[in-house]
Amino acid sequence: MVPETTAPATGVTPNTIEVRFTGGMLALNRLLMTLQNKRMPVADFTLGRDAAGMRATIILDCPPETATRYTMLLTALEDVQEAGPAAGVEVILLKTAGDWRESAERAGVAAHEGDGMVVASGEPEKIEDFLAILGDDVQDMVRLGPVARPGDGGV
């Protein structure tokens, strides 16, 4: 049996944005204070660092129009180089009695197995399709939800 997923608090599809910025911890503090002071509906926050600076992947629990307004607000911060929509990726860990390889291929998700545990990732809609195809063959599952964006080494 596939466990029910947790719906966003507002009932809308979460919107993923990415903010690239420089300036170290002070810049991060300004970003976090802006998120808090403007009461942005942050459902998830992932931070990464690369040679170009820091990257925050933020999942907002609001309609796309509101997410766009929040993104424009974040671009006005002095340390922000760029901000915009990003592709979200959902990750799940599961044990299944069925043939997960064929199901993953049909759903279009990336999956591999290690020590009896299947790790699958992909766009949230494709993960939903993958779980629907597996159906009652799922024995146990941990759903990490949208966590980062693909490419550029991830976060």
C-alpha positions in Angstrom: 0.0 0.0 0.0 1.3 3.4 -1.0 1.2 5.9 1.9 -0.7 9.1 1.3 1.5 12.1 0.5 1.4 15.2 2.6 -0.4 18.0 0.8 1.0 21.5 0.9 -0.6 23.7 3.6 -2.3 25.9 1.0 -3.4 23.1 -1.3 -1.4 24.6 -4.3 1.5 23.0 -6.1 4.8 24.2 -4.5 6.9 26.5 -6.6 10.7 26.1 -6.6 12.9 29.1 -7.0 16.7 29.4 -7.0 18.6 32.3 -5.6 22.4 32.7 -6.4 24.3 35.1 -4.2 27.7 36.1 -3.0 28.8 37.8 0.2 29.1 34.8 2.6 27.2 34.5 5.9 26.1 38.1 6.0 24.4 37.7 2.7 22.8 34.5 3.8 21.5 36.3 6.9 20.0 39.1 4.8 18.3 36.4 2.6 16.9 34.5 5.6 15.7 37.7 7.3 13.9 38.8 4.1 12.2 35.4 3.9 11.1 35.8 7.5 10.2 39.5 7.5 8.1 39.2 4.3 6.4 36.1 5.7 7.2 34.1 2.6 5.5 30.7 2.7 8.8 28.6 2.7 8.0 24.9 2.5 11.7 23.8 2.1 15.1 25.5 1.9 18.3 23.9 0.6 21.6 25.7 0.6 24.6 24.8 -1.5 28.0 26.4 -2.2 30.2 26.3 -5.4 33.0 28.3 -6.9 30.6 31.0 -8.0 29.1 31.6 -4.5 26.1 30.3 -2.7 22.8 28.9 -4.1 19.6 28.6 -2.2 16.9 26.4 -3.6 13.6 27.5 -2.0 10.3 25.8 -2.3 7.4 28.2 -1.8 3.9 27.0 -0.8 2.0 29.6 -2.8 0.5 30.1 -6.3 2.9 30.8 -9.2 2.0 34.5 -9.4 2.8 35.0 -5.8 6.1 33.1 -6.1 7.0 35.3 -9.1 6.4 38.4 -6.9 8.6 37.0 -4.1 11.3 36.1 -6.6 11.4 39.7 -7.9 11.6 41.0 -4.3 14.6 38.7 -3.7 16.4 40.0 -6.9 16.5 43.4 -5.3 18.8 42.2 -2.4 22.3 43.7 -2.9 24.1 40.3 -2.7 21.8 38.4 -5.1 23.3 37.8 -8.5 20.2 36.1 -9.9 16.9 34.6 -8.8 14.3 32.7 -10.8 12.3 29.5 -11.1 14.1 26.2 -10.9 13.2 22.6 -11.7 12.3 20.7 -8.5 13.4 17.2 -8.0 11.6 14.7 -5.7 13.5 11.9 -4.0 12.0 8.7 -2.5 13.5 5.7 -0.8 11.5 2.5 -0.9 11.3 -1.3 -0.6 9.2 -3.0 -3.1 8.2 -6.6 -4.0 7.5 -5.6 -7.6 9.7 -5.0 -10.6 10.7 -1.4 -9.9 13.1 -1.2 -12.9 10.3 -1.5 -15.5 8.1 0.9 -13.5 10.8 3.5 -13.2 11.5 3.3 -16.9 7.8 3.6 -17.8 7.4 6.6 -15.4 10.6 8.3 -16.6 12.3 8.5 -13.2 16.0 7.7 -12.4 16.3 4.9 -9.9 18.9 2.5 -8.6 19.1 -0.1 -5.8 21.5 -0.6 -3.0 21.2 -3.1 -0.2 17.6 -3.8 -1.0 16.6 -0.2 -0.9 15.5 1.6 -4.1 16.3 5.3 -4.5 14.2 7.1 -7.1 14.3 10.7 -8.2 12.6 12.8 -10.8 10.0 15.5 -11.3 7.2 15.3 -8.7 4.6 14.3 -11.3 6.8 11.5 -12.6 7.4 10.2 -9.0 3.6 10.2 -8.6 3.3 8.1 -11.8 6.1 5.7 -10.5 4.3 5.1 -7.2 0.9 4.6 -9.0 2.5 2.0 -11.3 4.0 0.2 -8.3 0.7 0.3 -6.5 0.4 -2.2 -3.6 3.9 -3.6 -4.3 5.5 -0.9 -2.1 6.4 -2.4 1.2 8.0 0.6 2.9 8.7 4.2 1.8 10.3 7.4 2.9 9.4 10.4 0.8 12.0 13.2 1.0 9.9 15.4 -1.2 11.2 18.1 -3.5 14.8 18.7 -2.3 17.0 20.3 -5.0 17.3 21.0 -8.6 19.1 18.7 -11.1 22.3 19.6 -12.9 25.3 21.6 -11.9 26.2 19.0 -9.3 23.1 19.5 -7.3 23.2 20.8 -3.7 
